[in-house]
Structure formats: C-alpha cells, structure tokens
Amino acid sequence: LRFKLRDGNRWSSVAPYRTWRIYLGAGFFNMRSLDALNTLIHEVFHLVGLVDLCYDRNASINLAQRTPLLARGNPDNYAFFAIDCYRNNMGKLPVDDPDCKLARQDHGALKLPGT
C-alpha cells in the first residue's frame, strides 16, 4: 500500500505500511486499506459525536496529512492523536495547540493544510 500527499503543487510519496491498526477499547482491528480505515474512523467517531474525520480526496486533505504520526511510523496511535488534537481545537486543524506539536513538524514534504 502506497499513497501520496500533496504539498503545494508537488506530490510526495509516503512510506507504505502493510497493516493499519486502531485501538477501539475492545482490541486491535487490522485494516488493509487506507480507505477502509478512514471509513471506520469516520463512521465510529462521527456517530458518537467525538469528531468528524471526513476528508476530501480531491482536495488532497487526507487523514495522513492531518496526523503526521502516521508518517512518523506510529500507526497504532495516530487516530487518537488526531481526535485529541481536533477536540482540543474545537474541530479546527491542530495548528496552534501546544499539545499537538508533532502535527506542526514537517516530515519530508508533509505539511498540514492551512499552515
């Protein structure tokens, strides 16, 4: 699995991962595609009202861009990192929250939208 992130007018490849894991209290769920993981996160957390992690593929604003822990090699925790950042920022991208410093760091060509 390989996907690309948009940085301005350039496309940058992100290292592939074979398995996507998200902890939901009951255990680990293995997801074999980014779309499946995004769908699961969106449906689960949208229904319980925590956060809406919908993304617009055409605008190249995807979950990986919003959550650099994915690119930093820690797919186990990136979903909850994103939820904490979004909750702390009342639904805004985690640009100014001091608890979300990782989200402000560049990872190669990885940039958050709006920064």
Buried (B, 14 or more C-beta within 10 A) or exposed (E): EEBBBBBEEEEBEBEEBEEBBBEEEEEEEEBEEBEEBBEBBBEBBEEEEEBEBEBEEEEBBBBBBBBBBBBBEEBBBBBBBBBBBBEBBEEEBBBEBEEBEBBBEEBEBBBBEEE
